[in-house]
Amino acid sequence: MATMRNLKIKTGTCKRILKELHSYEKEVEKEAKKTTDMKERGADPYDLKQQENVLAESRMMIPDCRKRLESSLDDLKGTLAELKEANEQGSELGEAESIIADVENLFQTAEE
């Protein structure tokens, strides 16, 4: 049975993973710029290879983060639906709906 506490936890989880996803995307941008700068400067091949590995690891984290976000979004939607069926009321419902809209918007933007 869904409770407001569960809803709050699942909303927090979605927020955290969304923040983490944005962080990884920024990190990829930063590391890509750093790699490009190193190539332009003619950096040591070993250092360049290490930097490319760092960039590859950062890129690998984005699909994993998206998968976790999709999973937590499904959980949140299920919990929200149960609470609405039970006619629960509270500010947590609005917050959950807001996060759901943000995440769905992110996924729609990524598909385009």
C-alpha positions as CSV (number, residue, x, y, z in Angstrom):
1,M,0.0,0.0,0.0
2,A,1.3,3.4,-1.0
3,T,1.7,6.1,1.7
4,M,2.7,9.7,1.6
5,R,6.0,8.8,3.1
6,N,6.7,6.4,0.2
7,L,5.7,9.1,-2.3
8,K,8.0,11.6,-0.7
9,I,10.9,9.1,-0.8
10,K,10.3,8.2,-4.5
11,T,10.0,11.9,-5.4
12,G,13.3,12.5,-3.7
13,T,14.9,9.6,-5.5
14,C,13.7,11.0,-8.9
15,K,15.0,14.5,-8.0
16,R,18.4,13.0,-6.9
17,I,18.8,10.9,-10.1
18,L,17.8,13.9,-12.3
19,K,20.4,16.1,-10.6
20,E,23.0,13.3,-11.0
21,L,22.1,13.0,-14.8
22,H,22.6,16.7,-15.3
23,S,25.9,16.6,-13.4
24,Y,27.2,13.8,-15.6
25,E,26.1,15.7,-18.8
26,K,28.0,18.8,-17.6
27,E,31.0,16.6,-16.7
28,V,31.0,15.1,-20.2
29,E,31.0,18.6,-21.7
30,K,33.9,19.7,-19.5
31,E,36.0,16.6,-20.1
32,A,35.3,16.7,-23.9
33,K,36.6,20.4,-23.9
34,K,39.6,19.4,-21.8
35,T,40.4,16.5,-24.2
36,T,40.1,18.8,-27.2
37,D,42.4,21.3,-25.6
38,M,44.9,18.6,-24.9
39,K,44.9,17.4,-28.5
40,E,45.3,21.0,-29.8
41,R,48.3,21.6,-27.4
42,G,49.9,18.3,-28.5
43,A,49.9,16.8,-25.0
44,D,51.8,13.7,-24.1
45,P,50.1,10.6,-25.7
46,Y,49.8,8.8,-22.3
47,D,48.1,11.8,-20.7
48,L,45.8,12.2,-23.7
49,K,44.9,8.5,-23.5
50,Q,44.1,8.8,-19.8
51,Q,41.9,11.8,-20.5
52,E,40.0,9.9,-23.2
53,N,39.4,7.1,-20.7
54,V,38.0,9.6,-18.2
55,L,35.7,11.0,-20.9
56,A,34.6,7.5,-21.9
57,E,33.7,6.6,-18.3
58,S,31.7,9.8,-17.9
59,R,29.8,9.0,-21.1
60,M,29.0,5.5,-19.9
61,M,27.3,6.8,-16.8
62,I,24.7,8.8,-18.7
63,P,22.7,5.7,-20.1
64,D,22.9,4.0,-16.7
65,C,21.5,7.2,-15.1
66,R,18.7,7.4,-17.6
67,K,17.8,3.8,-17.0
68,R,17.6,4.3,-13.2
69,L,15.6,7.5,-13.8
70,E,13.1,5.7,-16.0
71,S,12.7,3.0,-13.3
72,S,12.3,5.4,-10.5
73,L,9.8,7.4,-12.6
74,D,7.7,4.3,-13.1
75,D,7.7,3.7,-9.4
76,L,6.7,7.2,-8.6
77,K,3.9,7.2,-11.1
78,G,2.6,3.9,-9.6
79,T,2.7,5.3,-6.1
80,L,1.0,8.5,-7.2
81,A,-1.8,6.7,-8.9
82,E,-2.4,4.5,-5.8
83,L,-2.6,7.6,-3.6
84,K,-5.0,9.4,-6.0
85,E,-7.2,6.3,-6.1
86,A,-7.3,6.5,-2.3
87,N,-8.3,10.2,-2.5
88,E,-5.2,11.3,-0.6
89,Q,-4.5,15.0,-0.4
90,G,-1.3,17.0,0.2
91,S,1.5,19.1,-1.2
92,E,3.5,16.0,-1.9
93,L,1.1,15.1,-4.7
94,G,1.8,18.4,-6.5
95,E,5.5,18.0,-6.0
96,A,5.4,14.5,-7.4
97,E,3.4,15.6,-10.4
98,S,5.9,18.4,-11.0
99,I,8.9,16.0,-11.0
100,I,7.1,13.6,-13.3
101,A,6.4,16.4,-15.8
102,D,10.1,17.5,-15.6
103,V,11.4,14.0,-16.2
104,E,9.0,13.3,-19.0
105,N,9.9,16.6,-20.6
106,L,13.6,15.7,-20.4
107,F,12.9,12.3,-22.1
108,Q,10.9,14.0,-24.8
109,T,13.6,16.5,-25.5
110,A,16.2,13.8,-25.7
111,E,14.2,11.8,-28.2
112,E,13.9,14.8,-30.6
